[in-house]
Amino acid sequence: LPISFFSLRATPPHPAPLGDQQKFESMESKEEQLRRQLEEMLVRTAGLQLQGRQLQLRAERAENEVAKLRAEVQQLRDQLSAGKATVDTQKRRPVPPVPAFCRPQAVDPAALLRRIPLPARKGQPTDVPGPGEEGFVPQWSGDFLQAVERQADVDPDSLFGSKVPPCDLVEVFPEVLFREMGMPPAKKLKRSDSGDWEMDALSSKEVLDYKRKMGHNKSWRDLRVSAALERSE
C-alpha cells in the first residue's frame, strides 16, 4: 500500500533535525494554501455552472417570447392586408370609358396628292412600279452608301439641335380635361432626387470630346454648300 508523506511524518522513527523540521512546516503551509486555492476554484466553478444554467434558461425564455411576438406580428399583418383589400374593393371606382372625339380630322394635303395617279413618263416602261406602288425604288436610294459616307463627319446637332424640348404633363393633361371627365385633377407630385437628372447632364467638354472622337467636325450647312457647288460644276 502507498504510504503518504503525512503518515511517515506523524510517527517519525527518530526526532528530525531543526532544518528538516522547518522544511516540513513550510511544505505543510504550502499544501494548506494549495488546498484552499483548490477549494476556491471548485466553488467558482460551481458558481459559473449555476450562472451558465441560469443564462441558458433566460435565453430559452427569450426565444419563446420572440416566437410569440413574431406570431402576433404576422397575425396583425394578415388582418391589415385583409382589411386593406376590403377597403380597396369598396372604394374602387369604375374606370370611365374613353371619350369618343368626334372632331373632324384635317386631311393631310400630302396624302391627297399621293392618291392622284401619276402618268407614266416618256420612255419609262409601264411595268416599272411608280411612287406609292409596291416595289418602287426611289431615285435617292441609288447612291445612299456614298451619301452616308459624305455625311459621316457631319455634326447631328447642327441639324437636329442640341437640346430636347421639355415635356410638361400639366399642358398635356390640363385640369379642364379632368373636369370634363368628371374626375378629380391629378396630384402634382414633386420630382424626387431619382428623377432629377440636372446634376447628371453632360458637360460641354464631354460633348466636344465625343464629337472629336466620332469625327463630327462639319456642319450640315457646309454639306449643303459643297453639294450645291458640285451641282453647279
C-alpha positions in Angstrom: 0.0 0.0 0.0 1.3 3.6 -0.7 2.5 5.4 2.3 1.7 9.1 2.4 4.1 11.7 3.5 1.9 12.7 6.4 1.8 9.1 7.8 5.5 9.0 7.8 5.7 12.4 9.4 3.2 11.5 12.1 5.4 8.7 13.5 8.9 9.6 12.9 11.4 6.9 13.9 13.7 9.4 15.5 13.5 13.2 16.0 14.2 15.2 12.9 16.8 17.9 12.8 15.9 21.5 13.1 16.4 22.3 9.4 14.3 19.4 8.3 11.5 20.5 10.7 11.4 24.0 9.1 11.2 22.4 5.6 8.3 20.2 6.8 6.5 23.2 8.2 6.9 25.3 5.0 5.7 22.4 2.9 2.7 21.9 5.1 1.9 25.6 4.8 2.2 25.4 1.0 0.0 22.4 1.0 -2.6 24.2 3.0 -2.5 27.1 0.6 -2.9 24.8 -2.4 -5.9 23.1 -0.7 -7.6 26.4 -0.1 -7.0 27.5 -3.7 -8.4 24.2 -4.9 -11.5 24.7 -2.8 -11.9 28.3 -4.1 -11.6 27.1 -7.7 -14.2 24.4 -7.1 -16.6 27.0 -5.5 -16.0 29.3 -8.5 -16.6 26.5 -11.0 -19.9 25.6 -9.3 -20.9 29.2 -9.4 -20.1 29.6 -13.1 -22.0 26.4 -13.9 -25.0 27.8 -12.0 -24.8 31.1 -13.8 -24.5 29.3 -17.2 -27.6 27.3 -16.4 -29.5 30.5 -15.5 -28.4 32.2 -18.7 -29.5 29.2 -20.7 -32.9 29.3 -19.1 -33.2 33.1 -19.8 -32.2 32.5 -23.5 -34.9 29.8 -23.9 -37.5 32.1 -22.4 -36.4 35.0 -24.6 -36.6 32.7 -27.7 -40.2 31.7 -26.7 -41.2 35.3 -26.3 -39.7 36.3 -29.6 -41.6 33.4 -31.3 -44.8 34.6 -29.7 -44.2 38.2 -30.8 -43.5 37.1 -34.4 -46.7 35.1 -34.5 -48.6 38.2 -33.2 -47.0 40.4 -35.8 -47.8 38.0 -38.6 -51.4 37.8 -37.4 -51.6 41.7 -37.4 -50.2 41.8 -40.9 -52.7 39.3 -42.2 -55.5 41.3 -40.6 -54.2 44.6 -42.0 -53.9 43.1 -45.5 -57.4 41.7 -45.4 -58.8 45.0 -44.2 -57.0 46.9 -46.9 -58.2 44.6 -49.6 -61.8 45.1 -48.3 -61.4 48.9 -48.3 -59.9 48.9 -51.8 -62.8 46.8 -53.1 -65.3 49.1 -51.5 -63.6 52.3 -52.7 -62.8 51.1 -56.2 -64.4 53.2 -58.8 -65.4 52.1 -62.2 -63.0 53.1 -64.9 -64.5 55.8 -67.1 -64.9 55.0 -70.8 -62.6 56.5 -73.3 -64.2 59.6 -74.8 -65.1 59.5 -78.4 -63.7 62.6 -80.1 -66.0 63.5 -83.0 -64.0 66.4 -84.2 -63.3 66.2 -88.0 -59.8 65.4 -88.7 -58.0 67.6 -91.2 -56.8 65.7 -94.3 -53.1 65.9 -94.9 -52.5 67.6 -98.3 -49.6 65.2 -99.0 -52.0 62.2 -98.5 -54.4 63.7 -101.1 -51.5 64.2 -103.6 -50.5 60.6 -103.2 -54.0 59.5 -104.2 -53.7 61.2 -107.6 -52.4 58.6 -110.1 -49.3 59.9 -111.9 -49.0 59.4 -115.7 -46.2 57.3 -117.0 -43.1 59.2 -118.0 -41.9 59.2 -121.6 -39.6 56.3 -122.3 -40.4 54.6 -119.0 -41.8 51.1 -119.2 -45.3 50.6 -117.9 -44.3 47.6 -115.8 -42.0 49.6 -113.6 -43.8 50.5 -110.3 -44.3 54.1 -109.6 -44.3 56.1 -106.3 -46.7 54.6 -103.8 -46.7 51.2 -105.5 -45.2 48.0 -104.2 -41.6 47.5 -105.3 -41.0 51.2 -106.0 -37.3 52.2 -105.6 -36.8 56.0 -105.1 -34.0 57.7 -107.0 -32.2 59.0 -103.9 -31.5 55.4 -102.8 -29.3 54.6 -105.8 -26.2 56.1 -104.2 -27.2 56.1 -100.5 -24.0 54.4 -99.4 -21.9 57.3 -100.9 -24.3 59.8 -99.2 -23.8 58.1 -95.9 -20.0 58.3 -96.3 -20.3 62.0 -97.1 -22.4 62.6 -94.0 -20.2 60.6 -91.6 -18.3 63.7 -90.4 -21.4 65.9 -90.1 -22.4 67.0 -86.6 -26.0 65.8 -85.9 -26.5 68.8 -83.5 -26.2 71.2 -86.4 -29.3 69.6 -88.0 -31.5 68.4 -85.1 -30.3 70.8 -82.4 -28.5 70.2 -79.1 -31.5 70.4 -76.7 -34.7 68.4 -76.3 -37.9 70.4 -75.8 -39.4 69.9 -72.3 -42.5 67.7 -71.9 -44.9 69.4 -69.5 -47.5 67.0 -68.3 -49.7 69.8 -67.0 -50.0 71.1 -70.5 -50.6 67.6 -71.9 -53.3 66.8 -69.3 -54.8 70.1 -68.1 -57.4 70.4 -65.4 -60.1 71.2 -67.9 -59.8 67.6 -69.3 -60.3 66.1 -65.8 -63.3 68.3 -65.2 -64.9 67.3 -68.5 -64.4 63.6 -67.5 -65.9 64.3 -64.0 -62.7 63.2 -62.3 -60.6 65.0 -59.7 -57.4 66.6 -61.1 -54.2 64.6 -60.8 -52.0 65.3 -57.8 -48.9 67.3 -58.6 -46.1 65.4 -57.1 -42.7 66.9 -56.6 -40.0 65.1 -58.5 -37.7 63.2 -56.2 -33.9 63.0 -56.4 -34.0 59.9 -58.5 -35.9 61.7 -61.3 -33.8 64.9 -61.2 -31.1 64.5 -63.8 -29.8 68.0 -63.9 -26.7 67.1 -62.0 -26.0 64.2 -64.4 -26.1 66.3 -67.5 -23.1 66.1 -69.9 -20.7 69.0 -69.7 -19.6 70.9 -72.8 -16.1 69.4 -72.5 -17.6 65.8 -72.6 -19.8 66.8 -75.6 -16.8 68.2 -77.5 -14.7 65.2 -76.7 -17.3 62.9 -78.1 -17.7 64.9 -81.3 -13.9 64.9 -81.7 -13.8 61.2 -81.1 -16.5 60.5 -83.7 -15.1 62.9 -86.2 -18.1 65.2 -86.3 -16.2 68.3 -87.4 -18.5 69.6 -90.1 -21.9 71.4 -90.1 -25.0 70.5 -92.1 -24.7 73.8 -93.9 -21.2 73.0 -95.1 -22.5 69.8 -96.6 -25.3 71.7 -98.4 -22.9 74.3 -99.7 -20.5 71.6 -101.0 -23.4 69.7 -102.7 -24.6 73.0 -104.3 -21.1 73.7 -105.7 -20.9 70.1 -107.1 -24.2 70.6 -108.9 -23.2 73.9 -110.3 -20.0 72.5 -111.7 
